[in-house]
Amino acid sequence: NQVNNVLCFPFIFRGALDVGATDINEEMKAACVRAIADMAMIESSDIVAAAYGGEELRFGTEYLIPKPFDPRLIVEVSSAVAQAAMDSGVATRPIEDMQAYRDSLSRFVIRSGLVMKPIFESARKDPRRVAYAEGEDERVLRAVQTIVDDAIAMPILIGRPEVIASRVEKMGLRICEGRDFEVVNPEQDERYTDFWRSYHEIMERGGVSPDAARTIMRTNTTVIGSMMVRKGMADAMLCGVYGQYRFHLRHVMDVLGLGKGVHDVSALSLLILPQGSIFLCDTHVTPDPSAEEIVEMTMLAANEVRNFGIEPKIALLAHSNFGTTNRQPADFPESGCRQHYLQCAENHVWCRVRRADADRNLSACTCADPVSHGPWYS
């Protein structure tokens, strides 16, 4: 009875209501059971693993049905029930695009689903090679399983093949080296000599000796991933699952450098709230930016936000608004805000700035609700 209450009824009703089913028939019940059985046979999600203290949940005597915390239940079971209702003729509102319906269900549990949708759709049309610096990490391996299932990238895992294979088996994942992903072994790779020599050429003026270059190229997976991107063996690289942000950034900058026309890098973070999504820049790199640096990071961030299908609306935020500190950059020169606004206007970026304190010039243009807060100055 408890299994029905937790795993079946909520999602049977969800699927039935979404297609306007006139009845909950045996076909819909059977579809529900098959979907639950299929879920029990695949690997557990990272959310379930975290909820159960990292316990490895694989089908067997101790794991016969999915855990109730599994966020995939609403997607898999509800869509199966909805499809069965349509196939059996009891649906009054048939769903034309089942994939779109599944995507809409996933947004109930994956809060980044809506904002990431344009990125995922673009990635599916043209999957790129993505190198994962921490290829042995369990979180990375779970993510790669999802990436392979959704066909949004061609993963390259940097790590020891035997460790990756052991953890894939331990976690019950379905991915397989050679078929689903490529492995770059730091301990033995035919490109090693070319990589360390290239790295030495880049860093020798920075005091990196040949021996140090050899050691780094054996042990630092962030450098390996960066070098793969530099040499065109990967289109992108992900790193930083563990370790300090600046540690990884320094190595990426050493190997890849800056893009054409860019003077400095900035960190762009996405904050997903119930009211909507907010992009924050710069959250990690430059603690005391000049007016020119703020202008550049704003324009670069705006370009990135447009890739998400969002027209950016920009405000500037100081770390202190009402005199809690006089330390720079709480006091931001008015000329900097004026320069920022003019360049935003030239590039057709929507921008508002607000005077925080009339007696203290312009306090780095406080960020507030652009609809209900003021006064604002253009």
C-alpha positions in Angstrom: 0.0 0.0 0.0 2.8 2.4 0.8 4.5 1.7 -2.5 1.3 2.6 -4.2 0.9 5.8 -2.2 4.5 7.0 -2.8 5.6 5.6 -6.1 2.4 5.1 -8.1 -0.6 7.2 -7.4 1.0 10.7 -7.6 2.4 10.0 -11.0 -0.5 8.1 -12.4 -2.7 11.1 -11.6 -0.2 13.5 -13.0 -0.1 11.6 -16.4 -3.9 11.1 -16.4 -4.7 14.7 -15.7 -2.2 16.0 -18.3 -3.9 14.1 -21.1 -7.4 14.6 -19.7 -8.0 10.8 -19.3 -11.6 9.7 -18.9 -10.5 6.6 -17.0 -7.5 5.1 -15.3 -7.4 1.7 -17.0 -5.3 -1.4 -16.8 -3.0 -0.3 -19.6 -2.1 2.9 -17.6 -1.5 0.9 -14.4 0.7 -1.6 -16.3 2.7 1.3 -17.9 3.3 2.7 -14.4 4.6 -0.6 -13.1 6.9 -1.1 -16.2 8.3 2.4 -15.8 9.1 1.8 -12.1 10.6 -1.6 -12.9 12.8 0.0 -15.6 14.0 2.7 -13.2 15.0 0.1 -10.6 17.3 -1.5 -13.2 19.3 1.7 -14.0 21.7 3.6 -11.9 20.5 5.8 -9.0 20.6 9.5 -9.4 23.1 11.7 -7.6 20.2 13.2 -5.5 19.2 9.7 -4.3 22.8 8.9 -3.5 23.3 12.0 -1.5 20.0 11.4 0.4 21.2 8.0 1.4 24.7 9.0 2.5 26.5 8.0 -0.7 25.2 4.4 -0.5 25.6 2.6 -3.8 22.1 1.6 -4.8 22.0 -1.1 -7.5 19.3 -3.6 -8.4 19.4 -6.6 -6.2 18.1 -8.2 -3.0 18.5 -4.8 -1.1 17.2 -2.6 -3.9 14.1 -3.8 -5.7 12.2 -0.5 -6.4 13.3 3.1 -6.8 13.7 5.3 -3.8 10.9 7.8 -3.3 13.4 10.7 -3.4 14.3 9.9 -7.0 13.5 13.0 -9.0 13.2 11.0 -12.2 10.0 9.3 -11.1 7.7 12.2 -12.2 9.3 12.3 -15.6 9.5 8.5 -16.3 6.2 7.3 -14.7 4.0 10.2 -15.6 5.1 10.2 -19.3 4.6 6.4 -19.5 1.1 6.7 -18.0 0.2 9.6 -20.4 1.4 7.6 -23.4 -0.6 4.5 -22.3 -3.7 6.7 -21.9 -3.3 8.0 -25.5 -2.5 4.5 -26.9 -5.6 3.0 -25.2 -7.9 5.7 -26.4 -9.0 7.3 -23.1 -7.0 10.6 -23.5 -9.1 13.7 -24.4 -6.1 16.0 -24.8 -3.4 14.0 -26.5 0.1 15.2 -26.2 1.7 16.0 -29.6 5.3 16.3 -28.5 6.2 13.8 -25.9 9.7 15.0 -25.5 8.5 18.6 -24.8 6.1 17.1 -22.2 9.0 15.3 -20.6 11.0 18.5 -20.5 8.1 20.3 -18.9 8.0 17.6 -16.2 11.7 17.8 -15.5 11.4 21.4 -14.6 9.4 20.4 -11.5 12.6 18.8 -10.1 15.5 20.2 -12.1 15.3 24.0 -11.5 17.9 24.8 -14.1 15.9 23.0 -16.7 14.1 26.1 -18.0 17.1 28.4 -18.2 19.3 25.7 -19.7 16.8 24.6 -22.3 18.2 26.7 -25.2 21.8 25.5 -24.4 20.7 21.9 -24.4 18.8 22.2 -27.6 21.8 23.8 -29.3 24.1 21.2 -27.9 22.0 18.3 -29.3 22.1 19.8 -32.8 25.9 19.9 -32.8 27.5 17.9 -29.9 31.0 19.0 -29.1 33.9 17.3 -27.5 34.1 18.2 -23.8 37.1 17.2 -21.6 36.4 16.5 -17.9 39.5 17.2 -15.8 38.3 15.2 -12.8 37.2 12.2 -14.9 37.5 9.8 -12.0 35.1 11.7 -9.7 31.7 10.0 -9.1 29.8 13.2 -9.6 31.4 13.6 -13.0 30.7 10.0 -13.9 27.0 10.4 -13.0 26.9 13.7 -15.0 28.5 12.0 -18.0 25.8 9.2 -17.9 23.1 11.9 -18.2 25.1 13.7 -20.9 25.3 10.5 -23.0 21.7 9.7 -22.4 20.7 13.2 -23.6 23.2 13.2 -26.5 24.4 16.7 -25.7 28.2 16.2 -25.8 31.0 13.8 -26.6 32.7 13.3 -23.2 36.5 12.9 -22.8 37.4 11.8 -19.3 40.8 12.6 -17.9 41.8 9.9 -15.5 43.1 6.3 -15.0 41.1 3.9 -17.1 41.0 1.2 -14.4 39.7 3.6 -11.8 37.0 4.9 -14.1 35.9 1.4 -15.1 35.8 0.3 -11.5 33.7 3.2 -10.4 31.4 2.9 -13.4 30.8 -0.7 -12.4 30.4 0.0 -8.7 27.8 2.7 -9.4 25.9 0.6 -11.9 26.3 3.1 -14.7 25.7 2.1 -18.3 28.4 4.1 -20.0 31.3 2.3 -21.6 34.7 3.5 -22.7 35.2 3.6 -26.4 31.4 3.6 -27.1 30.2 6.5 -24.9 33.4 8.4 -23.9 37.1 8.7 -24.5 39.7 8.3 -21.8 42.9 10.3 -21.5 45.3 8.5 -19.1 47.7 10.9 -17.4 50.0 8.0 -16.6 50.3 6.7 -20.1 49.3 8.6 -23.3 51.0 8.8 -26.6 50.5 12.6 -26.6 52.4 13.1 -23.4 55.7 14.2 -24.9 54.0 16.7 -27.2 52.0 18.0 -24.3 54.8 18.6 -21.9 57.1 20.1 -24.5 54.3 22.5 -25.5 53.6 23.4 -21.9 57.3 24.0 -21.3 57.4 26.4 -24.3 54.5 28.3 -22.9 55.8 28.5 -19.3 59.6 28.4 -19.5 59.8 32.2 -19.1 57.7 31.8 -16.0 60.3 29.6 -14.4 58.9 26.2 -15.3 61.8 23.8 -16.0 61.5 20.7 -18.3 61.4 18.4 -15.3 58.6 20.5 -13.8 56.7 20.5 -17.1 56.9 16.7 -17.3 55.6 16.4 -13.7 52.8 18.8 -14.2 51.6 17.1 -17.3 51.5 13.8 -15.5 49.7 15.0 -12.4 47.7 18.2 -13.1 44.5 17.2 -15.0 43.4 20.8 -15.3 46.6 21.6 -17.4 46.0 18.4 -19.4 42.4 19.5 -20.2 43.5 23.0 -21.1 46.2 21.7 -23.4 43.7 19.5 -25.2 41.5 22.6 -25.9 44.6 24.6 -27.0 45.6 21.8 -29.5 42.1 21.4 -30.8 41.6 17.9 -29.3 38.6 19.1 -27.3 36.2 21.9 -27.9 35.7 22.7 -24.2 36.9 21.7 -20.8 35.3 21.4 -17.3 37.3 21.5 -14.1 37.0 22.6 -10.5 35.0 19.8 -9.0 37.4 20.0 -6.1 40.2 22.5 -5.3 40.3 26.3 -5.1 38.8 28.4 -7.9 42.0 30.4 -8.4 44.2 27.3 -8.6 42.3 26.1 -11.6 41.9 29.5 -13.1 45.7 30.2 -13.0 46.5 27.0 -14.9 43.7 27.6 -17.5 45.0 31.2 -18.1 48.6 30.0 -18.4 47.6 27.6 -21.2 44.7 29.2 -23.0 45.2 32.9 -22.3 42.6 35.5 -23.2 40.3 35.7 -26.2 40.8 38.3 -28.9 40.1 41.8 -27.8 39.6 40.7 -24.1 41.7 42.4 -21.5 40.8 40.4 -18.4 38.7 37.4 -17.4 35.6 37.4 -15.1 33.5 34.8 -13.4 29.9 34.5 -14.4 27.6 32.6 -11.9 24.0 31.7 -12.3 21.7 32.0 -9.3 18.3 30.2 -9.7 15.6 31.6 -7.4 11.8 31.0 -7.2 11.3 34.5 -8.7 13.6 33.8 -11.7 17.3 33.4 -12.6 20.0 36.0 -11.9 23.5 36.0 -13.4 26.2 37.4 -11.2 29.5 38.8 -12.5 32.3 39.0 -11.2 32.1 36.7 -8.3 35.6 35.2 -8.0 38.3 37.0 -10.0 38.8 40.7 -9.6 38.1 42.1 -6.1 38.7 45.8 -6.9 37.9 46.4 -10.6 38.5 49.7 -12.4 35.7 51.4 -14.3 37.1 50.0 -17.6 37.2 46.5 -16.1 33.6 46.8 -15.0 32.5 48.0 -18.4 34.3 45.1 -20.1 33.0 42.4 -17.7 29.5 43.8 -18.1 29.5 43.6 -21.9 31.1 40.1 -21.9 28.5 38.9 -19.4 25.7 40.3 -21.5 26.9 38.4 -24.5 27.0 35.2 -22.6 23.5 35.7 -21.2 22.1 36.1 -24.7 23.3 32.5 -25.4 20.6 31.5 -23.0 17.9 33.2 -25.1 17.6 36.0 -22.5 17.9 39.7 -23.2 20.1 41.0 -20.4 18.9 43.7 -18.0 21.9 44.9 -16.0 22.4 46.7 -12.7 25.7 47.3 -10.8 26.0 46.3 -7.2 28.5 47.5 -4.5 29.5 45.3 -1.6 28.4 48.2 0.7 25.4 50.5 0.0 24.8 52.5 3.1 28.1 53.3 4.7 29.0 50.0 6.4 32.5 50.4 4.9 34.4 53.1 3.1 36.8 50.6 1.5 37.1 50.5 -2.2 35.3 49.5 -4.3 32.3 50.5 -2.2 32.8 54.1 -3.5 32.6 53.9 -7.3 33.4 57.0 -9.3 30.5 58.6 -11.1 32.5 58.8 -14.2 32.8 55.0 -14.2 29.0 54.6 -14.1 28.6 57.1 -16.8 31.2 55.3 -19.0 29.4 52.0 -18.3 26.0 53.4 -19.2 27.2 55.0 -22.5 28.9 51.8 -23.6 25.8 49.7 -22.7 23.7 52.1 -24.8 26.0 51.8 -27.7 25.7 48.0 -27.5 21.9 48.0 -27.0 22.1 46.6 -23.5 19.2 47.5 -21.1 20.8 49.1 -18.0 19.6 51.0 -15.0 21.7 52.6 -12.2 20.4 54.0 -8.9 21.9 56.8 -6.8 22.6 55.2 -3.4 23.7 58.2 -1.4 23.7 61.8 -2.8 26.5 62.8 -0.4 28.9 60.0 -1.5 29.1 60.4 -5.3 27.7 57.2 -6.8 27.9 54.0 -4.8 28.5 51.4 -7.4 25.0 51.5 -8.7 23.0 49.4 -6.4 21.2 46.4 -7.8 17.5 46.2 -7.0 14.2 45.1 -8.4 14.2 47.0 -11.7 10.4 47.3 -11.6 9.5 48.3 -8.0 12.6 50.1 -6.7 13.9 53.6 -7.5 14.9 56.2 -8.1 16.7 55.2 -11.2 19.0 57.3 -13.4 19.6 56.7 -17.1 
